[in-house]
Amino acid sequence: MAPVLDIVALRSLIAVADRGGFHRAAEALALSQSAVSQHIRRLEKTLGSPVVERDGRRTRFTAGGSQLLEEARRIVAVHDEAVRRLLGEDTDTVVIGSTEHAADQILPRITAAVREVRPDCRVRFRVDRSARLVEAVDRGTVDLAVYVAEAAGTEGTAVGGLPLTWYAAPEWTPPPAPSPLPLVAIEDPCAIRRRALAVLTEHDISASVVCDAGYLAGVLDSARAGLGVALLAAVGQCPDGLTERTDLPLAPAIRMSAQSRRGADADMVAHATEAVRELLATAAPATPPLADAPWRVGLE
């Protein structure tokens, strides 16, 4: 009999990635931390290889774990949509999609806006890469998606620019010239990764990607571990365990767009889109003026 991936365990895996660890995942799922750990071990037994690994008190996804996470998101999304169709449940459910970048700020704003129009509806979320969100909108499985326009290759409705800032661990120090600046980023294709490399190149700063992550959680873990700097969305509070770097070039905001499925509630879409537009318009500036950058010596 072929190996079977447990859908409950896959949900725990996704929660670990989205929440940044086992403890927060357990809280989000209303489970014990030991239950979440058992789910991950069950997946590791099925695959025959580790899914996560410990780095002190932090959790990292292995290469196989990142690949499983990507498949898990697809499996769970298809499963849940099939259940709704077959059982005819959740007829008044709104499915909102968002990229990981600033999702903790974007999703609550959209939820509030949706419930102003449809106060009794159930709001569900899908956090995924931009191109896949647009595909989900086209298939009708997501009602409204907010995404990075450049990454999706689809303009949609412009909602503003997502400010970007460089972050690193508080104790991190740049390598001496002429060593390249170590960068941690989401693996290609990623528009923010491309933006980071382009900005550094424009300022004659040699850079090298030292860690590719499948998802944002991996970027945050790698930066916290002191592997390098990361260019991240600058909406809301500074990520836990990181500090803003003011000694790197200003990175221009990246364009965000929204797209709704055909037949979606027009009033709901308008309210939700405007909520995101207001959030991005009032976001703090991405980065203060460039301070001294000692590793630029000898590079210009």
Buried (B, 14 or more C-beta within 10 A) or exposed (E): EEEEBEEEBBBBBBBBBBBBBBEBBBBBBEBEBEBBBEBBBBBBEBBEEBBBEEEEEBBBBBEBBBBBBBEBBEBBBEEBBEEBEEEEEBEEEBBBBBBBBBBBBBBEBBBEBBBEBBEEBEBBBBBBBBBBBBBBBBEEBBBBBBBBBBBBEBEBBEBBBBBBBBBBBEEBEBEEBEEBBBBBBBBEEBBBBBBBBEBBEEBEBBBEBBBBBBBBBBBBBBBBBBBBBBBBBBBEEEBEBBBBBBBBBBBEBBBBBBBBBEEBBEEBBBBBBBBBBBBBEEBEEBBEEEEEBEBBEEBE
